[in-house]
Amino acid sequence: GNGTKKQLEICNEYLNGENGPELAKKHDVSIGLIYSILRKFNVERRSRKGLSLSQKHRDKLKRAKK
């Protein structure tokens, strides 16, 4: 149903760099719910510090695919 689509949207936004609190505010849900959705879809949580690293890693992956 519609719920899953919404949850996938949240996962995608998180993977695109938005953090839990931003997503919770944007979708008007609790941070706990955001994180349980991420867990449900096996989205790897990142530490604040790890963001730039994962961004670089993702760029590297993009380049490698071409």
C-alpha positions as YAML, in Angstrom:
chain: A
units: angstrom
residues:
- id: 1
  name: GLY
  ca: [0.00, 0.00, 0.00]
- id: 2
  name: ASN
  ca: [0.84, 3.67, 0.32]
- id: 3
  name: GLY
  ca: [2.76, 3.13, 3.55]
- id: 4
  name: THR
  ca: [5.57, 1.19, 1.93]
- id: 5
  name: LYS
  ca: [6.04, 3.80, -0.77]
- id: 6
  name: LYS
  ca: [6.35, 6.46, 1.92]
- id: 7
  name: GLN
  ca: [8.86, 4.33, 3.83]
- id: 8
  name: LEU
  ca: [10.99, 3.77, 0.74]
- id: 9
  name: GLU
  ca: [10.91, 7.52, 0.13]
- id: 10
  name: ILE
  ca: [12.26, 8.08, 3.63]
- id: 11
  name: CYS
  ca: [15.02, 5.51, 3.05]
- id: 12
  name: ASN
  ca: [16.01, 7.17, -0.21]
- id: 13
  name: GLU
  ca: [16.10, 10.62, 1.36]
- id: 14
  name: TYR
  ca: [18.25, 9.28, 4.18]
- id: 15
  name: LEU
  ca: [20.63, 7.70, 1.68]
- id: 16
  name: ASN
  ca: [20.76, 11.01, -0.17]
- id: 17
  name: GLY
  ca: [22.15, 12.66, 2.94]
- id: 18
  name: GLU
  ca: [19.20, 13.84, 5.00]
- id: 19
  name: ASN
  ca: [19.44, 12.88, 8.66]
- id: 20
  name: GLY
  ca: [16.92, 11.34, 11.03]
- id: 21
  name: PRO
  ca: [15.77, 14.57, 12.70]
- id: 22
  name: GLU
  ca: [15.31, 16.31, 9.33]
- id: 23
  name: LEU
  ca: [13.26, 13.42, 8.00]
- id: 24
  name: ALA
  ca: [11.17, 13.18, 11.15]
- id: 25
  name: LYS
  ca: [10.30, 16.87, 10.92]
- id: 26
  name: LYS
  ca: [9.64, 16.73, 7.18]
- id: 27
  name: HIS
  ca: [7.33, 13.71, 7.36]
- id: 28
  name: ASP
  ca: [5.82, 14.69, 10.72]
- id: 29
  name: VAL
  ca: [6.76, 11.43, 12.45]
- id: 30
  name: SER
  ca: [8.99, 10.53, 15.38]
- id: 31
  name: ILE
  ca: [12.72, 9.98, 14.97]
- id: 32
  name: GLY
  ca: [12.22, 6.52, 16.44]
- id: 33
  name: LEU
  ca: [9.87, 5.66, 13.58]
- id: 34
  name: ILE
  ca: [12.38, 6.93, 11.02]
- id: 35
  name: TYR
  ca: [15.07, 4.68, 12.44]
- id: 36
  name: SER
  ca: [12.80, 1.65, 12.67]
- id: 37
  name: ILE
  ca: [11.93, 2.13, 8.98]
- id: 38
  name: LEU
  ca: [15.63, 2.33, 8.11]
- id: 39
  name: ARG
  ca: [16.20, -0.88, 10.07]
- id: 40
  name: LYS
  ca: [13.30, -2.59, 8.34]
- id: 41
  name: PHE
  ca: [14.84, -1.91, 4.93]
- id: 42
  name: ASN
  ca: [18.37, -2.71, 6.12]
- id: 43
  name: VAL
  ca: [19.55, 0.82, 5.48]
- id: 44
  name: GLU
  ca: [22.91, 1.28, 7.12]
- id: 45
  name: ARG
  ca: [22.88, 4.05, 9.70]
- id: 46
  name: ARG
  ca: [25.76, 6.43, 9.43]
- id: 47
  name: SER
  ca: [27.42, 8.44, 12.13]
- id: 48
  name: ARG
  ca: [27.52, 12.18, 11.62]
- id: 49
  name: LYS
  ca: [31.25, 11.90, 11.15]
- id: 50
  name: GLY
  ca: [30.95, 9.19, 8.53]
- id: 51
  name: LEU
  ca: [28.88, 11.25, 6.10]
- id: 52
  name: SER
  ca: [31.71, 12.73, 4.05]
- id: 53
  name: LEU
  ca: [33.34, 9.32, 3.91]
- id: 54
  name: SER
  ca: [30.21, 7.60, 2.60]
- id: 55
  name: GLN
  ca: [29.72, 10.42, 0.11]
- id: 56
  name: LYS
  ca: [33.22, 9.90, -1.25]
- id: 57
  name: HIS
  ca: [32.68, 6.18, -1.26]
- id: 58
  name: ARG
  ca: [29.48, 6.60, -3.24]
- id: 59
  name: ASP
  ca: [31.18, 8.85, -5.80]
- id: 60
  name: LYS
  ca: [33.89, 6.25, -6.19]
- id: 61
  name: LEU
  ca: [31.25, 3.56, -6.78]
- id: 62
  name: LYS
  ca: [29.53, 5.74, -9.38]
- id: 63
  name: ARG
  ca: [32.78, 6.25, -11.24]
- id: 64
  name: ALA
  ca: [33.63, 2.54, -11.06]
- id: 65
  name: LYS
  ca: [30.32, 1.57, -12.68]
- id: 66
  name: LYS
  ca: [30.94, 3.60, -15.84]
...
